[in-house]
Amino acid sequence: MKRMSTICCVLGASLAALAAEGFTLVSPTVRARVVVGESEPDYVFRAAQDLTNDVKKITGADLALVRGGTPRPGDMSIATAPRDEWEAYEVTVKDGVLSVAGSDARGTMFGIYDFIERCLKVDPLSFWNGTPYPKSDTLAWEGVEIRLASPTFRFRGWFINDEDLLTAWMESGGKRFIDYPFYSDVVNPAAMELVAEALVRCRYNLIIPASFINIMNPPEAKLVDICAARGVYLSMHHVEPMGVSAFTFFKYWKDRGKDLKYSYYSNPREIEEVWRAAAERWAKYPNVIWQIGLRGIADRPMWRSDPDTPKDDAARARIISDAMAKQVAILDEVGVPKEGRLVSTTLWAEGSVFNQKGLLAIPDGTIVVFADNCAGWAWPPDFHQTPRLDRYRYGVYYHHGLIGSGPHLASLVPAVKTFDMMRQARAKGAATYAIFNVSDIREFTYGIDATAKMLWNLDAFDPETWTKEWVARHYSARRADWLAAYNTYYHALALHPTSGQPVFLDGLLKDRGRRMISQIVKMADGKPKIETEPFVRSYAPLKGKDAFYEALAAVVGPPIDNPRDAYARLASQTATYTLAAEMARSLYAGLPASEREFAFSTLVYPAELMRDLSGWCGELIRTRESLSLGDRAAARAHAQGALALMDAILARAPDYCTGRWENWYRDCRKINLNDLRERTRAVVEKLK
């Protein structure tokens, strides 16, 4: 008889747990009942359904799932035992009953998922990273003892952002009314179900379900409904205060026959009407963290939408302060109870500058959220310099993924860096709230997994130990070699010579590559000598323009002006990714079939993608330099090298988009590999 485990499941418990009672969930002769307390909310029952579904995938056995009744010996009992702790739980065996008991209902739900991960050995991100379910005819343990206290970070969540891949992966979930090159379709509800399930399996309790979500559009509201059904907190991006982006505002007034400027300065009453209409819809959900603040169109300052807005910082900050005060008043108007109400505001760009200067009046009780520098690498000056006041709580917004500089198509931030950032957050009193930009999910399972563990118990987390254990969970042999390959990959990024931050992320490579192609075409056409812009730009020259650029200048280092310096650093990065890719391919050749998808999606493919994308950009630097020296033949050769690398990237993409991932790159518009290939091909043609 094959047993799933013959050792105690001892985590977060004392050594006394080694004497814990044993339990058999499934064997050739045993089928335990799963008894869920009558008063448990539906999301706890859904977690119990996930448990029984997992048991069936592992053993083939159907367990009886019962709502209500008294558990008897041999049963698994799922019932909350209320106490004054946040999301704590225990999984124990007593008198023959395997009990999952949380201090509150979400604690009970998370206890179920922790048991599934630790004792059933089911990866919470199995669907997204390709980890297969284990197989066994028996699930039995000599002892089960899991006890976890409240998590270090109270609110822990995902922001599904820049989701071009997720949006078009399945058939459209409906149309969006948005004047923007992206997000024209709603994520398919089946895809959002998978996102929400993975969220709670990882024991996160908060989600922003999409970019620019319009709660008044039924297909988009469906996404919110799906997440709400999992018992988690719901929130909005900082460009959507009160759940209203500029695009929601335009749609609302277009339906009423008006074409209005999106400006709280020029049209305050009209904007307040939309805030109120959206708040009435959001208020039906029991767990909302209301985002307050004021931004313009598409994550830009409000004054970009209205040139009549006052020009001085104090006046602009006063408009934002007035907006936040009115937003809180609207919550009163639509009946959101003050008791237990949760409100947040995110200090990014101009908001961080205004707050640092003491110009913002933020309502008492607000969770003040500091944003990182858009690459998961450093907190900006306002995070370190803003005094922490008792009338507020504090949190952080952190990027595993980001379009713009990146990452987007590959996970690039090492767990050790994220851990350092979260330690800083707690040390600076910002552990109430942590939201993570996870983009399309699939590319960022490494960071998602690490972050889930560290946020729950920061003191017990060690990034090097976690990485070793993460590798050991997914590979049956040559674990030290796989660990070396992952460590090589996650330390390949070239860093800025003075800021120490990564400068050759995939988004930045795309952006700079396109800009260089534009310059190369002009040079090839015989245009007068053009001034080549720095490979890594700086916002310092724009610092005096307004607070938006002042904020960017504070988090982006000085430029890398010398193309040869940029090329040397990029060549070093390319070489390290080449090494990581070679290590990964060598190990991949000997893998059992069950481990191949995980290895390919989390290391082989991203290492080769970053190797070739870095090399492509390097060849474009050399193309431009050769043209500037008058050597057209050398320029053509380097352009052909760039094209060959882009062809190689696209040739591998189908391997990344097979099986359930068919169509994953169907709408790859944020990095847009096909567009980069066509632009590169045009350069080669131009240089013939």
C-alpha positions in Angstrom: 0.0 0.0 0.0 1.5 3.3 -1.1 1.2 6.0 1.5 1.2 9.7 0.7 3.2 10.5 3.8 4.3 8.7 6.9 5.8 11.6 8.7 4.2 14.4 10.8 3.2 17.5 9.1 4.8 19.9 11.6 4.8 23.6 10.6 4.7 26.6 12.8 4.4 24.2 15.8 6.5 23.0 18.7 8.4 19.7 18.8 5.5 18.4 20.9 3.6 18.1 17.6 5.7 15.0 16.9 3.4 13.2 19.2 0.3 14.3 17.3 -2.4 11.7 16.4 -2.3 10.1 13.0 -5.1 10.1 10.5 -6.2 8.3 7.3 -8.1 10.4 4.8 -8.1 7.8 2.0 -6.9 4.2 1.7 -8.2 1.1 -0.2 -10.6 0.6 2.7 -11.1 4.2 4.1 -13.0 7.1 2.7 -13.2 9.9 5.3 -16.2 12.3 5.3 -15.5 16.0 5.0 -17.9 17.8 7.3 -18.2 21.6 6.9 -19.9 23.6 9.7 -23.4 24.7 8.9 -22.6 28.4 9.5 -19.5 28.5 7.4 -19.7 31.0 4.5 -19.8 29.7 1.0 -16.2 30.4 0.3 -15.1 28.0 3.0 -17.4 25.4 1.5 -15.8 26.1 -1.9 -12.3 25.5 -0.4 -13.6 22.2 1.0 -14.8 21.3 -2.5 -11.3 22.1 -3.8 -9.9 19.7 -1.2 -12.2 16.9 -2.3 -11.5 17.6 -5.9 -7.7 17.4 -5.2 -8.2 14.1 -3.3 -9.9 12.7 -6.4 -7.1 13.8 -8.7 -4.5 12.2 -6.4 -6.3 9.0 -5.5 -9.3 8.6 -7.7 -11.5 8.5 -4.6 -14.7 10.5 -4.1 -15.0 11.8 -0.5 -18.4 12.7 0.9 -18.7 16.4 1.4 -21.3 17.2 4.1 -22.7 20.6 5.1 -23.6 20.6 8.8 -23.9 17.8 11.3 -21.6 16.5 14.0 -18.2 15.1 13.0 -17.5 11.6 14.1 -14.2 9.7 14.5 -12.7 9.2 11.0 -14.2 12.5 9.7 -12.4 15.6 8.6 -14.1 18.6 10.3 -14.0 22.1 8.9 -15.3 24.7 11.3 -14.3 28.1 12.5 -13.5 28.5 16.2 -13.7 32.3 16.6 -11.0 34.1 18.6 -9.4 37.5 18.5 -6.8 36.7 15.9 -6.6 37.6 12.2 -6.7 34.6 9.8 -4.9 32.3 12.2 -5.7 28.6 12.0 -4.9 25.1 13.3 -5.0 21.7 11.6 -4.9 19.0 14.2 -6.2 15.5 15.0 -8.1 14.9 18.2 -10.2 11.9 19.1 -10.0 10.5 15.6 -11.2 13.7 13.9 -8.9 15.7 11.6 -9.9 19.3 12.4 -9.3 22.5 10.4 -10.3 25.5 12.6 -9.6 29.1 11.9 -9.8 32.1 14.2 -12.1 33.6 11.6 -13.7 32.2 8.4 -10.8 33.2 6.1 -8.4 31.6 8.6 -10.4 28.4 8.2 -10.3 28.7 4.4 -6.5 29.2 4.5 -6.1 26.3 6.9 -7.7 24.1 4.2 -5.4 25.3 1.5 -2.3 25.0 3.7 -3.2 21.4 4.5 -3.7 20.8 0.8 -0.2 22.2 0.0 1.7 20.8 2.9 0.1 17.4 3.4 -1.4 16.5 0.0 1.7 18.0 -1.7 -0.4 20.0 -4.2 1.3 23.1 -5.5 -1.1 26.1 -5.1 0.0 27.3 -8.5 -0.1 23.9 -10.1 -2.4 25.1 -13.0 -0.2 28.1 -13.7 3.3 26.6 -13.5 2.6 23.1 -14.7 3.3 21.1 -11.6 1.5 17.8 -11.8 -0.6 16.4 -9.0 1.0 13.5 -7.1 -0.6 10.1 -7.4 -1.3 7.7 -4.5 -3.9 5.3 -3.4 -3.5 6.3 0.2 -3.5 9.6 2.1 -2.4 8.9 5.6 -0.2 10.5 8.2 1.3 9.3 11.5 0.7 12.8 12.8 -0.8 16.1 11.6 -0.1 19.4 13.4 -0.2 22.7 11.7 -0.6 25.9 13.7 -0.1 29.3 12.2 -0.6 32.6 14.0 -1.8 35.8 12.2 0.2 36.8 9.2 2.9 39.5 9.3 1.1 41.5 6.6 -2.6 42.0 7.2 -3.8 42.5 3.6 -1.9 40.6 1.0 -3.0 40.8 -2.6 -2.6 40.7 -6.4 -3.2 43.4 -9.0 -4.0 41.9 -12.3 -2.4 44.6 -14.5 -1.4 45.0 -18.1 -3.1 41.7 -18.7 -2.8 41.5 -22.5 -1.9 37.8 -22.5 -4.6 36.8 -20.0 -7.3 38.9 -21.7 -7.0 37.2 -25.1 -6.0 33.7 -24.0 -9.6 32.4 -23.9 -12.6 33.7 -25.9 -13.6 37.3 -24.9 -15.7 37.6 -21.7 -17.3 40.7 -23.2 -16.5 44.1 -24.6 -15.0 47.0 -22.8 -15.8 50.6 -23.6 -12.3 52.0 -23.4 -10.4 54.4 -25.6 -7.0 52.8 -25.3 -4.9 50.5 -27.5 -5.3 47.7 -24.9 -8.0 46.1 -22.8 -10.7 46.2 -25.4 -12.0 42.8 -24.2 -12.9 41.5 -20.8 -11.0 38.5 -19.4 -13.0 35.3 -19.8 -14.9 34.4 -16.6 -13.4 30.9 -16.7 -9.9 32.4 -16.7 -10.8 34.7 -13.8 -12.1 31.7 -11.8 -8.6 30.1 -12.2 -7.0 33.4 -11.1 -9.2 33.7 -8.0 -8.7 30.0 -7.0 -4.9 30.4 -7.3 -5.1 33.6 -5.2 -6.7 31.9 -2.2 -4.7 28.7 -2.6 -1.6 30.8 -2.1 -3.4 32.4 0.9 -3.6 35.9 -0.4 -6.7 37.8 0.8 -7.0 40.8 -1.6 -7.3 41.4 -5.3 -7.6 44.2 -7.9 -9.2 42.0 -10.6 -8.3 44.0 -13.7 -6.9 47.2 -15.2 -9.4 50.1 -15.6 -12.3 48.0 -14.4 -15.7 49.5 -14.9 -18.2 48.1 -12.4 -21.1 49.5 -14.4 -20.3 47.2 -17.3 -21.8 43.8 -16.5 -19.0 41.6 -18.1 -16.5 43.5 -16.0 -18.7 43.3 -12.9 -18.7 39.5 -13.4 -15.0 39.5 -12.7 -15.5 41.2 -9.4 -18.3 38.8 -8.5 -16.0 35.8 -9.2 -13.4 37.2 -6.8 -15.9 38.2 -4.2 -17.2 34.7 -4.1 -13.8 33.5 -2.8 -14.2 35.7 0.3 -11.3 38.0 -0.4 -11.1 41.8 -0.2 -11.6 43.8 -3.4 -9.9 47.0 -4.4 -9.1 49.3 -7.2 -5.9 50.6 -8.9 -4.8 54.1 -8.0 -5.9 55.4 -11.4 -9.5 54.3 -10.4 -10.4 56.2 -7.3 -13.8 55.0 -6.2 -13.6 52.5 -9.0 -13.7 55.2 -11.6 -11.0 55.6 -14.3 -11.1 58.3 -17.0 -12.5 55.7 -19.4 -15.4 54.9 -17.0 -16.1 58.6 -16.8 -16.2 59.0 -20.6 -18.5 56.0 -21.1 -20.9 57.2 -18.4 -21.3 60.7 -19.9 -21.3 59.4 -23.5 -24.3 57.3 -22.7 -26.0 60.5 -21.6 -25.1 62.4 -24.7 -22.2 64.4 -23.3 -18.5 64.6 -24.3 -16.8 66.0 -21.2 -13.3 66.8 -20.2 -12.0 64.5 -17.5 -11.1 67.1 -14.9 -12.0 67.5 -11.3 -10.9 71.1 -11.6 -13.3 71.9 -14.5 -16.1 69.4 -14.0 -16.2 68.4 -10.3 -19.9 67.8 -10.1 -19.9 65.5 -13.1 -17.0 63.4 -11.8 -18.7 63.2 -8.4 -21.8 61.9 -10.0 -19.8 59.0 -11.6 -18.0 58.3 -8.3 -21.4 58.1 -6.6 -22.8 55.8 -9.3 -19.8 53.4 -9.1 -19.7 53.5 -5.3 -23.3 52.3 -5.1 -22.3 49.3 -7.2 -19.2 48.5 -5.2 -20.9 49.0 -1.9 -22.9 45.7 -2.4 -19.7 43.7 -1.8 -18.9 43.0 1.9 -15.1 43.4 1.7 -13.9 46.5 -0.2 -10.8 48.5 0.3 -11.8 51.8 -1.3 -9.2 53.5 -3.3 -9.2 57.3 -3.0 -7.1 59.9 -4.7 -7.1 61.6 -8.1 -5.2 60.8 -11.3 -5.6 61.7 -14.9 -5.9 59.5 -18.0 -4.0 56.2 -18.1 -1.8 56.7 -15.0 -0.8 60.2 -15.7 -1.3 63.4 -13.6 -4.7 65.0 -13.6 -3.4 68.2 -15.2 -2.5 66.3 -18.4 -6.3 66.0 -18.9 -6.9 69.7 -18.3 -4.4 72.4 -19.1 -6.5 74.9 -17.2 -5.6 73.2 -13.9 -3.5 75.5 -11.7 0.2 75.2 -12.2 1.6 75.4 -8.7 2.0 72.3 -6.5 0.0 73.6 -3.5 -3.0 74.3 -5.7 -2.8 71.0 -7.4 -2.4 69.1 -4.1 -5.4 71.0 -2.7 -7.5 69.7 -5.6 -6.5 66.1 -4.8 -7.1 66.7 -1.1 -10.6 68.1 -1.9 -11.3 65.1 -4.1 -10.3 62.6 -1.3 -12.5 64.4 1.2 -15.5 64.3 -1.2 -14.9 60.6 -1.9 -15.1 59.8 1.8 -18.3 61.9 2.0 -19.8 59.9 -0.9 -19.1 56.7 1.0 -21.2 58.1 3.8 -23.9 59.0 1.3 -24.2 55.6 -0.3 -24.4 53.9 3.1 -20.9 52.3 3.5 -20.7 51.8 7.3 -18.0 53.8 9.0 -17.4 50.9 11.4 -14.9 48.7 9.7 -14.6 50.8 6.6 -11.3 50.4 4.8 -9.8 53.2 2.6 -6.5 53.4 0.9 -4.5 55.9 -1.2 -1.4 55.1 -3.2 1.5 57.5 -3.2 3.1 57.3 -6.6 4.5 59.9 -8.9 3.0 63.4 -8.1 1.2 62.0 -5.1 4.4 61.0 -3.4 6.0 64.4 -4.1 3.0 66.3 -2.7 2.8 64.1 0.4 6.5 64.5 1.0 6.1 68.3 0.9 3.3 68.1 3.3 0.7 69.4 0.8 -1.8 66.6 0.9 -4.6 66.4 3.4 -5.3 62.6 3.6 -8.5 61.6 5.5 -7.9 60.0 8.9 -7.8 56.2 9.0 -6.6 55.9 5.5 -4.1 53.1 4.6 -1.3 55.1 3.0 0.4 53.0 0.4 4.0 53.6 -0.9 4.9 52.4 -4.4 8.2 50.9 -5.4 10.3 52.3 -8.2 8.4 50.2 -10.8 10.9 47.4 -11.0 10.6 45.7 -7.6 14.1 47.0 -6.7 13.9 50.0 -4.4 11.6 52.2 -2.4 11.6 55.9 -3.4 12.6 58.7 -1.1 9.1 59.4 0.2 8.9 55.9 1.6 12.0 56.5 3.8 11.3 60.2 4.6 7.6 60.4 5.3 6.9 60.5 9.0 4.5 57.7 10.2 1.5 59.2 11.9 -0.8 57.3 14.3 -3.9 58.5 12.5 -2.9 56.4 9.4 -2.0 52.9 8.6 0.7 52.1 6.0 1.3 49.6 3.2 3.2 49.1 0.0 2.6 48.5 -3.7 5.3 46.3 -5.3 5.9 45.1 -8.9 6.7 41.6 -9.8 5.5 42.6 -13.3 5.3 45.9 -15.0 4.9 47.1 -18.5 7.1 50.1 -19.4 10.5 49.1 -18.1 9.4 45.5 -17.3 9.3 42.7 -16.3 6.4 41.5 -18.4 7.2 38.3 -20.4 9.6 36.9 -17.9 10.0 36.8 -14.1 13.2 38.8 -13.3 13.1 39.9 -9.6 14.9 37.4 -7.3 13.2 36.4 -4.0 16.1 37.8 -2.0 15.4 41.2 -3.4 11.6 41.0 -2.7 12.4 39.8 0.9 14.7 42.7 1.4 12.0 45.1 0.2 9.3 43.5 2.5 11.7 43.7 5.5 12.1 47.4 4.8 8.4 47.8 4.6 7.8 46.2 8.0 10.7 48.1 9.6 9.1 51.3 8.4 5.7 50.5 9.7 4.1 49.6 6.4 2.9 46.0 7.0 -0.8 46.7 7.0 -1.2 46.2 3.3 0.9 44.8 0.4 -0.4 44.6 -3.1 1.7 43.0 -5.9 1.5 43.7 -9.6 1.5 40.2 -11.0 0.4 41.0 -14.6 -0.8 37.8 -16.3 0.1 35.5 -13.4 1.7 32.7 -15.5 5.1 34.4 -15.9 5.4 35.3 -12.2 4.6 32.1 -10.3 8.2 32.1 -8.7 7.7 35.5 -7.2 4.1 34.9 -6.3 5.0 31.7 -4.4 7.9 33.3 -2.5 5.9 36.4 -1.6 3.0 34.4 -0.3 5.3 32.6 2.2 7.3 35.7 3.3 4.2 37.8 3.9 2.7 35.3 6.2 5.7 34.9 8.5 8.5 37.3 7.6 10.6 36.2 10.6 10.6 32.6 9.6 11.4 33.2 5.9 14.9 32.9 4.5 15.1 33.4 0.8 18.0 31.1 0.2 16.3 28.3 2.2 13.0 28.9 0.4 14.7 28.8 -3.0 16.3 25.4 -2.2 13.0 24.0 -1.0 11.2 25.4 -4.0 13.6 23.6 -6.3 13.4 20.4 -4.3 9.6 20.4 -4.5 9.7 20.5 -8.2 12.6 18.4 -9.2 13.3 14.7 -8.3 17.0 14.7 -9.2 20.0 17.0 -9.7 18.5 19.6 -7.4 21.8 21.3 -6.7 22.4 21.8 -10.4 18.8 23.2 -10.9 19.4 25.5 -8.0 22.6 26.8 -9.6 20.8 27.4 -12.9 17.9 29.4 -11.2 20.4 31.4 -9.2 22.4 32.2 -12.3 19.2 33.3 -14.1 17.9 35.5 -11.3 21.3 37.2 -10.9 21.8 37.9 -14.6 20.4 41.4 -14.9 23.0 44.2 -15.5 22.6 46.9 -12.9 23.0 50.7 -13.3 26.5 51.8 -12.4 25.3 54.4 -9.9 21.8 53.5 -8.9 22.4 49.8 -8.6 19.0 49.1 -10.2 18.3 46.9 -13.2 18.3 48.7 -16.5 17.9 46.0 -19.2 14.5 44.5 -18.3 12.4 43.2 -21.1 10.1 46.2 -21.3 13.1 48.6 -21.5 14.8 46.5 -24.1 11.7 46.6 -26.2 11.4 50.4 -25.8 15.0 51.2 -26.5 15.2 48.7 -29.3 12.3 50.4 -31.1 13.8 53.9 -30.5 17.1 52.7 -32.0 15.3 51.2 -35.0 13.7 54.6 -35.6 17.2 56.3 -35.4 18.8 53.6 -37.7 16.1 54.1 -40.4 16.7 57.9 -40.4 20.5 57.4 -40.6 20.1 54.8 -43.4 18.0 57.3 -45.3 20.9 59.7 -45.2 19.3 62.2 -42.9 21.7 64.8 -41.3 23.6 63.4 -38.4 21.1 62.9 -35.6 21.7 63.2 -31.9 21.4 59.7 -30.5 19.6 59.7 -27.1 21.0 57.8 -24.1 20.3 54.1 -24.0 19.1 54.6 -20.4 17.3 57.9 -20.1 17.1 60.1 -17.1 14.2 62.3 -16.0 16.5 64.7 -14.2 16.4 67.3 -17.0 12.6 67.3 -16.7 12.6 67.6 -12.9 11.6 71.2 -12.9 8.7 70.7 -15.2 6.2 69.4 -12.6 5.8 67.0 -9.7 5.2 64.0 -11.9 8.7 64.3 -13.5 10.2 65.2 -10.1 9.0 61.9 -8.8 10.3 59.9 -11.7 13.7 61.7 -11.5 13.9 60.5 -7.9 13.6 56.8 -8.7 15.3 56.6 -12.1 19.1 56.9 -12.1 21.4 59.0 -14.3 21.5 58.2 -18.0 23.9 55.8 -19.6 25.1 58.1 -22.4 27.9 56.2 -23.9 26.6 53.5 -26.3 29.8 51.4 -25.8 29.2 51.4 -22.1 25.6 50.4 -22.6 26.7 47.7 -25.0 29.3 46.3 -22.6 26.8 46.1 -19.8 24.2 44.5 -22.1 26.8 42.0 -23.4 27.6 41.0 -19.8 23.9 40.4 -19.2 23.5 38.5 -22.4 26.4 36.3 -21.5 25.0 35.4 -18.1 21.6 34.6 -19.6 23.4 32.5 -22.1 25.0 30.5 -19.3 21.7 30.1 -17.5 20.0 28.9 -20.7 22.8 26.4 -21.4 22.6 25.1 -17.8 18.8 24.8 -18.1 18.8 23.1 -21.5 21.4 20.6 -20.4 19.4 19.7 -17.3 16.1 19.7 -19.2 17.3 17.0 -21.5 17.2 14.4 -18.7 14.0 15.4 -17.0 11.0 13.0 -16.6 8.0 14.2 -18.6 6.1 15.2 -15.4 8.7 17.9 -14.6 9.2 19.3 -18.1 6.4 21.9 -18.2 7.5 23.5 -14.9 11.2 23.6 -16.0 10.4 25.0 -19.4 8.0 27.7 -18.3 9.9 28.9 -15.2 13.5 28.7 -16.5 14.3 27.3 -19.9 12.0 29.6 -21.9 12.5 32.9 -19.9 16.3 32.4 -19.9 16.4 31.9 -23.7 13.9 34.8 -24.1 16.1 37.2 -22.1 19.3 35.9 -23.7 17.9 36.6 -27.2 16.1 39.8 -26.4 19.2 41.2 -24.7 21.3 40.1 -27.7 18.8 41.6 -30.1 19.1 45.0 -28.4 22.9 44.6 -28.4 23.0 44.0 -32.1 20.9 47.1 -32.7 23.4 49.2 -30.7 26.2 47.9 -32.9 24.0 48.5 -36.0 23.6 52.1 -35.0 27.3 52.5 -34.1 28.4 51.0 -37.4 26.2 53.4 -39.3 27.5 56.4 -37.4 31.0 55.3 -38.4 30.0 55.0 -42.1 30.3 51.2 -42.3 27.0 50.2 -43.9 28.1 46.6 -44.5 28.9 46.1 -40.8 25.6 47.7 -39.9 23.7 45.4 -42.2 25.5 42.3 -40.7 24.5 43.4 -37.2 20.9 44.1 -38.2 20.8 40.6 -39.7 22.1 39.3 -36.4 19.3 41.1 -34.6 16.7 39.7 -37.0 18.0 36.2 -36.5 17.6 36.5 -32.7 14.1 37.9 -33.0 13.3 35.0 -35.3 14.6 32.6 -32.7 12.4 34.1 -30.0 9.3 33.7 -32.2 10.3 30.2 -33.2 10.3 29.1 -29.6 7.0 30.9 -28.7 4.8 28.1 -30.0 6.4 25.7 -27.5 5.4 28.2 -24.7 1.8 28.3 -26.1 0.8 24.7 -26.4 -1.9 22.6 -24.8 -3.9 24.6 -22.3 -1.7 27.6 -23.2 -2.7 27.7 -26.8 -3.4 31.3 -27.8 -1.4 32.6 -24.8 0.5 35.0 -27.1 -2.6 35.7 -29.3 -2.7 39.3 -28.2 0.9 40.0 -27.1 0.6 43.7 -27.5 2.5 45.1 -24.6 5.9 43.8 -25.6 4.6 42.8 -29.1 7.2 40.4 -30.3 5.7 40.2 -33.8 6.0 44.0 -34.2 9.6 44.0 -33.0 10.4 41.3 -35.6 8.7 43.3 -38.4 10.5 46.5 -37.5 13.8 44.6 -37.3 13.2 43.0 -40.7 12.4 46.5 -42.2 15.9 47.7 -40.9 17.6 44.8 -42.7 15.7 45.6 -45.9 16.6 49.3 -45.5 20.3 48.5 -45.3 20.5 46.2 -48.3 
